[in-house]
Structure formats: structure tokens, C-alpha cells
């Protein structure tokens, strides 16, 4: 492992190095070793073997049932198709189409009406399942919400089956170790793969001033580990939940009316307000698994040129830093094909 943060693209150098030391000193709560026999991704591009749909209550409009359709395609990349806006182009899942990262990743293309909110829990499947090409059809910009994180979506994809296409998969790596520092001591680091390996490894740590506290996990990205992480729900502090249910109803970015005590993890200052999941050695790691599998991998999914190989280190980071990192990779020409 690299002894320092590598080239610091943005952020205060001294703060980044202090944070890097703090991350290195934080104990690992769970580590899953690389296993060549684990469900490796196909060397060819992939899509689903058939059409599949799934429904759930709206994230932002609780009383509305929202239907999401996974539609196989051989067109490279992931695409959102707002069927209620037939005159609009499909929205490509790309850093080029990120509209905002306030509380969630919102994609938009062309008209400001042609948007998709809270896409992270959907597009993480692109990286976590090695699923290269797909059209996601919806009747609104409000995606469905589920009680089991994104596991319902993973199971839907598994039911359809992941199939190979004739074209070879494209792999990319960063040209050198790079880091971006963010607020509150957060940082994100990308490392090139060792010995030309074509896999992705995640080292993710969080540190909340709530019952969540400090959590750290390390794992290779494959279908088994992603399926495990997809079960993790979004977490929120008690104060944020109260805000969302009251004053937040006035503002579009916090009008998460679909949130319930079943589909999110609520953390008070000293204890959880509902039952946490994903216990390991008596400690819930649901929050860090959600961050690593459903938020961080969604940021990586915004790389629209192929699959990223190497190591990703995330410390106290969030959507804004994920998207900033991918944008900087593009602007500085730091990605190369393997």
C-alpha cells in the first residue's frame, strides 16, 4: 500500500496528509480478501438477458408507486429513459451529466425537466455487478425506494441474468496515485492496479458524530461482495430526519417523503433509533457498507469509458467528493486504457 496520498489534486496538503495518517491508524472492522475464484466479471461487455421491472413507493412522493424497468441493450453504457418525456433524449450515466450532488446524485440532459434524482442506488449496479450496458426506463424523475437498500434491484438483475456481448470490455486505470481532499478532513484516493490486475479494491472508512461512529471495511468488488453491500440502507441522523419531515418539505432536495423507519437507518447521538443491520463481531457496519457499495461505487459508475481497475480509498467522503474526483480525472487526462 502507498505510504502517502500520492499526487494531491485539490485540498490543503497538510490537512490531506493528516487525514491520510488518521485513516491509516483507524482499525479495520471487516476485511474480505481477494479471491480469484469469486464471481469474476466477464472479459466481454455485458447486459441483461431479458427485460425486468420492479416497483416501489416513490422516494420523494411517498403515496405514488414508481416503476423502474431494466431493459437490455448493446449500446455502450447506462442510460435513463424518461418515458413521460418522449421528446427528451436518454440521459447517459456520465460525469458530464451530473446536475448536482446535494444529498444525492442528480443527472440531467438537455431540458432541466429531463432529470433523474437519487440515481446512486441504481447506477452502483453498473460497477458492482460488472453490468456494462443497460437502459433504465421510468415514468418520472422520482425513483422507487425499497426496504432492503438496493438488494431488490440486484435480485431483479439476477432474475434476468447477466449475459455477454461480442465486444470486449474496456478497462481503465489512473496513470498515477491521486488524492482529492474535502471538507472536515475527508479525502478520496485512487491507486493504479498492481501487476496489471483488472479488478477494483475498496478501502472505505467513515467517522460520524452519532451512534454510527467509526467504521472501516476493505473488500474486492465482485458480485458477491456487492450483493452483501446492497442490503445496506441509507443512514440519517435523527436531526436530519426531523428536518426532512418538517421544514425540509418546502425544499426539493430534502423532500424525501418516502423515508420510513424501515427503509433508512436512523442514528441518534448515542444509539440507533431503529434496528441496525449487517452486524460483524457485534458491531453494525451497515453505514460503511452503504457508503462503500452504493454511494462510492455509484461515483465510479460515472466513468463512462469502461471499468476502473485499481484501489479506491475513501475516508469520510461523500457524493460531492466522488463526483469531483471523476471530473478531475477527465479534466486532467489522468485515465488511460489498460
C-alpha positions as CSV (number, residue, x, y, z in Angstrom):
1,X,0.0,0.0,0.0
2,X,1.2,3.5,-0.8
3,X,2.8,5.2,2.2
4,X,1.4,8.6,1.3
5,X,-1.6,10.1,-0.5
6,X,0.2,10.4,-3.9
7,X,-0.4,13.5,-6.0
8,X,-2.8,15.8,-4.3
9,X,-5.1,17.3,-6.9
10,X,-7.1,19.5,-4.6
11,X,-7.3,20.4,-0.9
12,X,-4.8,21.6,1.7
13,X,-1.7,19.4,1.5
14,X,-1.1,19.3,5.3
15,X,-4.7,18.5,6.1
16,X,-4.8,15.7,3.5
17,X,-1.7,14.2,4.9
18,X,-3.1,14.4,8.5
19,X,-6.3,12.8,7.3
20,X,-4.3,10.1,5.4
21,X,-2.5,9.3,8.7
22,X,-5.8,9.2,10.6
23,X,-7.3,6.8,8.0
24,X,-4.2,4.6,8.2
25,X,-4.5,4.4,12.0
26,X,-8.2,3.6,12.0
27,X,-8.8,-0.2,12.7
28,X,-10.3,-2.3,10.0
29,X,-13.6,-3.7,11.2
30,X,-14.1,-6.2,8.4
31,X,-11.8,-7.3,5.6
32,X,-12.6,-9.6,2.7
33,X,-9.6,-10.9,0.9
34,X,-9.2,-11.0,-2.9
35,X,-10.3,-14.4,-4.1
36,X,-9.7,-15.3,-7.8
37,X,-12.4,-18.0,-7.6
38,X,-15.0,-15.4,-6.6
39,X,-17.5,-14.3,-9.2
40,X,-15.2,-12.5,-11.6
41,X,-16.6,-10.2,-14.2
42,X,-16.7,-11.3,-17.9
43,X,-13.9,-10.1,-20.1
44,X,-16.6,-9.1,-22.6
45,X,-19.2,-6.3,-22.3
46,X,-22.4,-7.4,-20.6
47,X,-26.1,-6.6,-20.5
48,X,-29.1,-8.4,-19.1
49,X,-30.6,-11.5,-20.6
50,X,-34.1,-10.0,-20.6
51,X,-36.5,-7.2,-19.6
52,X,-37.4,-6.9,-15.9
53,X,-39.4,-4.4,-13.9
54,X,-39.7,-3.6,-10.3
55,X,-41.9,-1.2,-8.3
56,X,-41.9,0.6,-5.0
57,X,-43.1,3.8,-3.3
58,X,-41.6,7.0,-4.6
59,X,-38.5,8.4,-2.8
60,X,-39.8,11.9,-3.0
61,X,-43.6,11.3,-3.3
62,X,-44.5,8.6,-0.8
63,X,-48.0,7.9,-2.0
64,X,-47.0,7.3,-5.6
65,X,-45.9,3.9,-6.8
66,X,-42.9,4.2,-9.1
67,X,-42.0,1.5,-11.6
68,X,-38.4,1.0,-12.9
69,X,-37.6,-1.2,-15.9
70,X,-34.3,-2.7,-16.7
71,X,-34.1,-3.0,-20.5
72,X,-31.2,-4.9,-22.1
73,X,-29.2,-3.0,-24.8
74,X,-25.9,-3.4,-26.7
75,X,-25.4,0.4,-26.8
76,X,-22.3,1.1,-24.7
77,X,-23.0,2.5,-21.2
78,X,-26.0,3.1,-18.9
79,X,-28.9,5.3,-20.0
80,X,-32.0,6.6,-18.2
81,X,-35.1,7.0,-20.4
82,X,-37.8,9.2,-19.0
83,X,-40.8,7.7,-20.9
84,X,-43.0,10.5,-19.6
85,X,-40.9,12.9,-21.6
86,X,-40.9,11.3,-25.1
87,X,-39.3,14.3,-26.7
88,X,-36.3,14.2,-24.5
89,X,-33.0,12.3,-25.2
90,X,-31.9,9.5,-22.9
91,X,-29.7,10.6,-20.0
92,X,-26.3,8.9,-20.2
93,X,-24.8,7.9,-16.9
94,X,-21.7,10.1,-17.1
95,X,-19.9,12.7,-15.0
96,X,-20.7,15.0,-17.9
97,X,-24.4,14.9,-17.0
98,X,-24.2,15.5,-13.2
99,X,-26.5,18.3,-12.3
100,X,-26.0,18.4,-8.5
101,X,-24.6,16.4,-5.7
102,X,-26.6,18.0,-2.8
103,X,-27.7,15.0,-0.7
104,X,-27.8,12.7,-3.8
105,X,-26.5,12.5,-7.3
106,X,-28.9,14.1,-9.8
107,X,-28.3,13.5,-13.6
108,X,-29.8,15.8,-16.2
109,X,-29.6,16.1,-20.0
110,X,-30.9,18.9,-22.2
111,X,-34.0,20.4,-20.7
112,X,-33.9,20.9,-16.9
113,X,-37.1,18.8,-16.8
114,X,-35.2,15.8,-18.1
115,X,-33.5,14.8,-14.8
116,X,-33.2,11.7,-12.6
117,X,-32.8,12.1,-8.8
118,X,-31.1,9.9,-6.3
119,X,-29.6,7.7,-9.1
120,X,-26.7,6.4,-6.9
121,X,-28.5,3.4,-5.6
122,X,-29.4,2.3,-9.1
123,X,-26.2,3.0,-11.0
124,X,-23.9,1.4,-8.4
125,X,-25.1,-1.9,-10.0
126,X,-23.0,-0.9,-13.1
127,X,-19.8,-1.3,-11.2
128,X,-20.9,-3.8,-8.5
129,X,-22.3,-6.4,-11.0
130,X,-20.0,-5.7,-13.9
131,X,-23.0,-4.7,-15.9
132,X,-21.8,-2.5,-18.7
133,X,-24.8,-1.7,-21.0
134,X,-28.4,-1.1,-19.9
135,X,-31.3,1.2,-20.4
136,X,-33.3,2.1,-17.3
137,X,-36.8,3.2,-18.1
138,X,-39.0,5.3,-15.7
139,X,-42.2,7.3,-15.8
140,X,-40.8,10.2,-13.7
141,X,-37.6,11.6,-12.2
142,X,-38.5,10.1,-8.8
143,X,-37.1,6.6,-8.4
144,X,-38.6,3.9,-6.2
145,X,-37.4,3.3,-2.7
146,X,-37.0,-0.1,-1.1
147,X,-36.8,-1.5,2.5
148,X,-33.7,-3.6,1.7
149,X,-31.4,-0.9,0.2
150,X,-30.8,-1.8,-3.4
151,X,-31.0,-5.6,-2.9
152,X,-34.4,-5.7,-4.7
153,X,-32.6,-4.2,-7.8
154,X,-29.8,-6.7,-7.6
155,X,-32.3,-9.6,-7.4
156,X,-34.2,-8.3,-10.4
157,X,-30.9,-8.2,-12.4
158,X,-30.1,-11.7,-11.2
159,X,-33.5,-12.9,-12.3
160,X,-33.0,-11.5,-15.8
161,X,-29.4,-12.9,-15.9
162,X,-26.3,-11.1,-17.0
163,X,-25.2,-12.1,-20.5
164,X,-22.1,-11.5,-22.6
165,X,-22.0,-9.3,-25.7
166,X,-19.5,-9.8,-28.6
167,X,-17.4,-6.6,-27.8
168,X,-14.6,-6.8,-25.3
169,X,-14.9,-4.9,-22.0
170,X,-12.7,-1.7,-21.7
171,X,-10.6,-1.3,-18.6
172,X,-9.1,1.9,-17.3
173,X,-6.6,2.9,-14.6
174,X,-5.3,6.1,-13.2
175,X,-1.8,7.0,-14.5
176,X,-0.5,7.7,-11.0
177,X,-1.7,7.7,-7.4
178,X,-4.0,10.7,-6.9
179,X,-5.9,12.2,-4.0
180,X,-8.5,14.9,-3.5
181,X,-9.1,16.4,-0.1
182,X,-12.5,17.7,1.0
183,X,-14.2,19.3,4.0
184,X,-14.0,18.0,7.6
185,X,-10.8,16.1,6.9
186,X,-12.3,13.9,4.1
187,X,-10.3,12.6,1.2
188,X,-10.6,10.2,-1.8
189,X,-7.5,8.4,-3.2
190,X,-7.2,6.3,-6.4
191,X,-4.3,4.0,-6.9
192,X,-3.3,2.1,-10.2
193,X,-3.7,-1.6,-10.1
194,X,-0.7,-3.8,-9.3
195,X,0.8,-6.0,-11.9
196,X,-1.8,-5.1,-14.5
197,X,-4.6,-6.7,-12.4
198,X,-8.1,-5.9,-13.8
199,X,-10.0,-5.7,-10.6
200,X,-11.2,-3.0,-8.2
201,X,-10.5,-3.0,-4.5
202,X,-12.2,-0.7,-1.9
203,X,-10.9,0.6,1.4
204,X,-13.6,2.7,3.0
205,X,-13.8,4.4,6.4
206,X,-16.5,6.6,7.9
207,X,-16.5,8.7,11.1
208,X,-19.8,10.1,12.3
209,X,-20.6,12.1,15.4
210,X,-23.6,9.8,16.0
211,X,-24.1,6.2,17.1
212,X,-22.5,5.2,13.8
213,X,-19.1,6.3,15.0
214,X,-16.0,5.0,13.2
215,X,-16.3,2.1,10.8
216,X,-13.9,0.7,8.2
217,X,-14.1,-2.1,5.7
218,X,-11.8,-3.5,2.9
219,X,-13.1,-5.7,0.1
220,X,-12.6,-6.6,-3.6
221,X,-15.5,-5.5,-5.8
222,X,-17.3,-8.6,-7.2
223,X,-20.9,-9.7,-7.4
224,X,-20.7,-11.5,-4.0
225,X,-19.4,-8.5,-2.1
226,X,-21.7,-6.1,-3.9
227,X,-24.7,-8.2,-3.1
228,X,-23.7,-8.1,0.5
229,X,-23.3,-4.3,0.5
230,X,-26.5,-3.7,-1.5
231,X,-28.5,-4.7,1.6
232,X,-27.4,-1.6,3.5
233,X,-29.9,1.3,3.8
234,X,-29.2,5.0,3.6
235,X,-28.4,6.4,7.0
236,X,-29.5,9.7,8.5
237,X,-29.2,11.4,11.8
238,X,-32.3,12.0,13.9
239,X,-32.0,15.7,13.4
240,X,-31.9,15.3,9.6
241,X,-35.0,13.0,9.7
242,X,-36.9,15.6,11.8
243,X,-35.8,18.3,9.3
244,X,-36.9,16.3,6.3
245,X,-40.3,15.6,7.8
246,X,-40.9,19.3,8.7
247,X,-39.2,22.3,7.2
248,X,-37.4,20.2,4.6
249,X,-40.8,19.5,2.9
250,X,-40.5,23.0,1.5
251,X,-37.3,22.2,-0.4
252,X,-37.0,19.9,-3.4
253,X,-33.6,18.4,-2.4
254,X,-34.8,17.3,1.0
255,X,-38.4,16.3,0.3
256,X,-37.7,12.6,0.9
257,X,-41.3,11.8,1.8
258,X,-40.7,8.1,1.2
259,X,-38.3,7.7,4.1
260,X,-39.6,5.5,6.9
261,X,-38.1,3.7,9.9
262,X,-37.9,0.6,7.7
263,X,-36.0,1.9,4.7
264,X,-33.4,4.1,6.3
265,X,-31.1,3.7,9.3
266,X,-31.7,6.4,11.9
267,X,-28.8,7.2,14.2
268,X,-29.2,9.4,17.3
269,X,-26.2,10.9,19.2
270,X,-25.6,7.7,21.3
271,X,-27.8,5.0,19.9
272,X,-29.7,3.9,16.8
273,X,-33.4,4.8,16.7
274,X,-34.3,1.6,14.7
275,X,-32.6,-1.8,14.4
276,X,-29.3,-1.7,12.5
277,X,-28.3,-4.4,10.2
278,X,-25.1,-6.1,9.0
279,X,-23.6,-7.0,12.4
280,X,-20.0,-8.1,12.3
281,X,-18.4,-9.1,15.6
282,X,-21.3,-7.4,17.4
283,X,-20.9,-4.1,15.6
284,X,-23.2,-2.8,12.9
285,X,-21.4,-2.0,9.7
286,X,-24.4,-1.0,7.7
287,X,-23.4,2.6,7.4
288,X,-20.0,2.0,5.9
289,X,-21.2,-0.8,3.6
290,X,-23.8,1.6,2.3
291,X,-21.2,4.3,1.7
292,X,-18.8,1.9,0.0
293,X,-21.2,-0.2,-2.1
294,X,-24.0,2.1,-3.0
295,X,-22.5,5.6,-2.9
296,X,-18.8,5.2,-3.7
297,X,-19.3,2.7,-6.5
298,X,-22.0,5.0,-7.9
299,X,-19.4,7.7,-8.2
300,X,-17.1,5.3,-10.0
301,X,-20.0,4.4,-12.3
302,X,-19.9,8.0,-13.7
303,X,-16.8,6.9,-15.6
304,X,-18.4,6.3,-18.9
305,X,-15.4,4.9,-20.8
306,X,-15.2,1.5,-19.2
307,X,-14.4,-0.3,-16.0
308,X,-12.0,1.2,-13.5
309,X,-9.2,-1.1,-12.1
310,X,-7.1,-0.4,-9.1
311,X,-7.8,0.6,-5.5
312,X,-10.1,3.3,-4.1
313,X,-9.6,4.7,-0.7
314,X,-12.5,6.7,0.8
315,X,-12.2,8.5,4.2
316,X,-15.2,10.4,5.5
317,X,-16.1,11.3,1.9
318,X,-19.5,11.7,0.1
319,X,-21.2,12.3,-3.2
320,X,-19.6,15.7,-3.9
321,X,-16.0,14.4,-3.5
322,X,-16.7,11.3,-5.5
323,X,-18.0,13.3,-8.5
324,X,-15.2,15.9,-8.1
325,X,-12.6,13.1,-8.3
326,X,-14.1,11.7,-11.5
327,X,-14.4,15.2,-13.0
328,X,-10.7,15.9,-12.2
329,X,-9.7,12.6,-13.8
330,X,-11.4,13.7,-17.0
331,X,-10.2,17.3,-17.0
332,X,-6.6,16.4,-16.3
333,X,-6.4,13.4,-18.6
334,X,-5.4,11.0,-15.7
335,X,-7.2,7.9,-17.0
336,X,-5.7,5.5,-19.5
337,X,-6.8,2.3,-21.1
338,X,-5.1,-0.9,-20.0
